[in-house]
Amino acid sequence: MQSTVKSMSPYEWLLLVVLSILWGGSFFFVGVAVEALPPLTIVTLRVSLAAIALWGVVCFCGLRVPSDPTVWLAFIGMGILNNVIPFVLIVWGQTHIASGLASILNATTPLFTVVAAHFLTSDEKMSTLKILGVIFGLIGVVIMIGQEAFGGQGGSILGQIAVLGAAISYSFAGIYGRRFKRLGLQPVVTATGQVTASSLLLIPVALFYDHPFTLPVPDVEVWLAILCLALFSTALAYILYFRILSAAGATNVLLVTLLVPVSAIVLGTAILGEQLEFKHMVGMGMISLGLLTIDGRLLQLIGDRFRIQPVCQKKNG
């Protein structure tokens, strides 16, 4: 059985735009933080501070986080796929590439989701439009990386590959996260459980590898970037993420990555002074074409608009 893309209400589209701004800002905040802190420490601070904030929201609202081990195993799985792996890869990748380019590569997430969903689900098999969309998107990735991708030179290539790895992890997370709707959990509870599980996994690792207490105390702007990364780009963002995932499905919520590069590019160029090459913009255009093709609604609208009507109608009787 083939699935169709659910239509989103104007309110859900608004949430998607807000989510893209929050996640687009994360590339900017990480760009500030990586100048002073190692990647594991940044990621650990991000999820730990977000967990503290979300537990405050849960307590204030009088909500209950389930203690069922099965639910917490699901939180751990989601935390690994949606936080630990992609956050570490993206932050490490941004030590080698610009935040705008990182966000463009992250926009390949729905393309990888199409492939993963075909093999891992029974209701999201590949269609012709989805296959074309994957081809367009992957062409865009090749254009952005350029000839260096085949030469194996420079840390920049490794940085780009790391962010692509994060996109693949996000695609699996989107499929895995569909189970939380069946569990009947509220979005804020799911977000709280996910970042809490991620924090418990990351804190000992960061303490062992980074020895954060021996690092120089960062400047005020770095702490502000970390706080914004935790409170807005993680805590608030994941409440919206699970709200959209529950209401509109994984396919729609993952389309947010099409909008994220716009936010990240604006912030990166306006505030960090970063520059993107022409090939990066062409690649983003191809990725956008791929995502629009996967979505299918724009092509259907164009087809309806230009469909040829019959010259005459057969009369009854």
Secondary structure as the mmCIF struct_conf table of DSSP 4:
data_model
#
loop_
_struct_conf.conf_type_id
_struct_conf.id
_struct_conf.beg_label_comp_id
_struct_conf.beg_label_asym_id
_struct_conf.beg_label_seq_id
_struct_conf.end_label_comp_id
_struct_conf.end_label_asym_id
_struct_conf.end_label_seq_id
HELX_LH_PP_P HELX_LH_PP_P1 VAL A 5 SER A 9
HELX_RH_AL_P HELX_RH_AL_P1 PRO A 10 ALA A 33
TURN_TY1_P TURN_TY1_P1 VAL A 34 ALA A 36
BEND BEND1 LEU A 37 LEU A 37
HELX_RH_AL_P HELX_RH_AL_P2 PRO A 39 CYS A 61
TURN_TY1_P TURN_TY1_P2 GLY A 62 GLY A 62
HELX_RH_AL_P HELX_RH_AL_P3 PRO A 69 GLY A 79
HELX_RH_PI_P HELX_RH_PI_P1 ILE A 80 VAL A 84
HELX_RH_AL_P HELX_RH_AL_P4 ILE A 85 GLY A 93
TURN_TY1_P TURN_TY1_P3 GLN A 94 HIS A 96
BEND BEND2 ILE A 97 ILE A 97
HELX_RH_AL_P HELX_RH_AL_P5 SER A 99 ASN A 106
TURN_TY1_P TURN_TY1_P4 ALA A 107 THR A 108
HELX_RH_AL_P HELX_RH_AL_P6 THR A 109 LEU A 120
BEND BEND3 SER A 122 ASP A 123
HELX_RH_AL_P HELX_RH_AL_P7 THR A 128 ILE A 145
TURN_TY1_P TURN_TY1_P5 GLN A 147 GLN A 147
HELX_RH_AL_P HELX_RH_AL_P8 GLU A 148 GLY A 151
TURN_TY1_P TURN_TY1_P6 GLY A 152 GLY A 152
BEND BEND4 GLY A 154 GLY A 154
HELX_RH_AL_P HELX_RH_AL_P9 GLY A 155 TYR A 176
TURN_TY1_P TURN_TY1_P7 GLY A 177 ARG A 178
HELX_RH_AL_P HELX_RH_AL_P10 ARG A 179 ARG A 182
TURN_TY1_P TURN_TY1_P8 LEU A 183 GLY A 184
HELX_RH_AL_P HELX_RH_AL_P11 PRO A 187 ASP A 210
HELX_RH_3T_P HELX_RH_3T_P1 PRO A 212 THR A 214
BEND BEND5 LEU A 215 LEU A 215
HELX_LH_PP_P HELX_LH_PP_P2 PRO A 216 ASP A 219
HELX_RH_AL_P HELX_RH_AL_P12 VAL A 220 ALA A 230
HELX_RH_PI_P HELX_RH_PI_P2 LEU A 231 LEU A 236
HELX_RH_AL_P HELX_RH_AL_P13 ALA A 237 ALA A 248
HELX_RH_AL_P HELX_RH_AL_P14 ALA A 250 LEU A 254
TURN_TY1_P TURN_TY1_P9 LEU A 255 LEU A 255
HELX_RH_AL_P HELX_RH_AL_P15 VAL A 256 ILE A 271
BEND BEND6 LEU A 272 LEU A 272
HELX_RH_AL_P HELX_RH_AL_P16 PHE A 278 ASP A 295
HELX_RH_AL_P HELX_RH_AL_P17 ARG A 297 PHE A 306
HELX_LH_PP_P HELX_LH_PP_P3 ARG A 307 PRO A 310
BEND BEND7 VAL A 311 CYS A 312
HELX_LH_PP_P HELX_LH_PP_P4 GLN A 313 ASN A 316
#
